[in-house]
Amino acid sequence: MMRMADKLTIDDWDTTNYINARNDRSTVISSMFTLKFRHNFGKLRRRGFEEVHAEQMEKVIAHNFIHMIRKEETAKKLFNFCVH
């Protein structure tokens, strides 16, 4: 594994590890943009792939839970409106 201070060479660029890392980074950046700007998830407090992934999952679960509660409240209001 290369350290941050090591120089990246042309030979390194085409290795499977670097190709996979570039693909993973692209996926993460796309997901982060969507979560931060579309769903107002804000800044992450953790660093490192696994820690950030865990924090994202916590936020997604909380977001889905809140969304589920809002839908239930809306359904109750609609039901009460139709009944009365």
N, C-alpha and C positions, 0 to 999 in steps of 0.2 A: 504494500500500500504506500502510495506516495504521500509525503507530508506537504503541507501548504507551501513551504519554502522551496521545495523541489521544482525544477523547471519542467514544464510540459513540452515534450518533443513531438514531432510529426509522427514518429513511430508509436508513441503512447496514444495519440489521438484516435487511431484506428483500432485500438484494442477493444475487445468485447466489453471489458469493464467500463471503459470511458463511453462507449456507445450507450450502454445501459444507463450509466449515470446521467448522461445528457437527456435521454428519454424520460428518466424518472424526474429529473429537475423540471422538464417541460410540463409534465403532468402535475407536479406539486404546485408550480407557479400558476397554472390555470385554475386549479382547485382553490388556491389561496385567494386569487382575485375574485372568484365567484363568492366565496364565503365572506370575504371582507367587505366587498362593495355592494353585493346584491342582497346579502342577508345581515349586514351590519355586525359582523363578528369582531371587528376591530383588531387591535394588535394582539399578537400572541406573546405570552410571558415566558414560554419555555424555549429552549434551544436544543438542537439535535433532532434528527429525523424521527426517532421513536417517541421522544417527548412531545414534539409538535403534533405528531399523529394522534397521540393520546389526548392532547388538549383539544384538537379539532373534533375528535369523537365525542368528548364531553359536551362541547358546544352544540354539535349536531343533535345529540340526544336531548339536550335542554331545549333547543329550538323546536324540535319535533313535538316535545311534550307540551310546550306553550301553544304551538299551533293546534294540537289536538284539543286542548282545553278551550281555545277560542272557537273552534268549530262546534264543540259540544254546547257552549253557551249560545252561539248563534242558532243552533238547532232547537234549543229549549225556547228561545224567544220566538222563533217562528211557530213552534208548536203551540205555545201559549196564545199567540196572536190568532192562529187558526181556530183554536178551541173557543175563544171568547168572542 
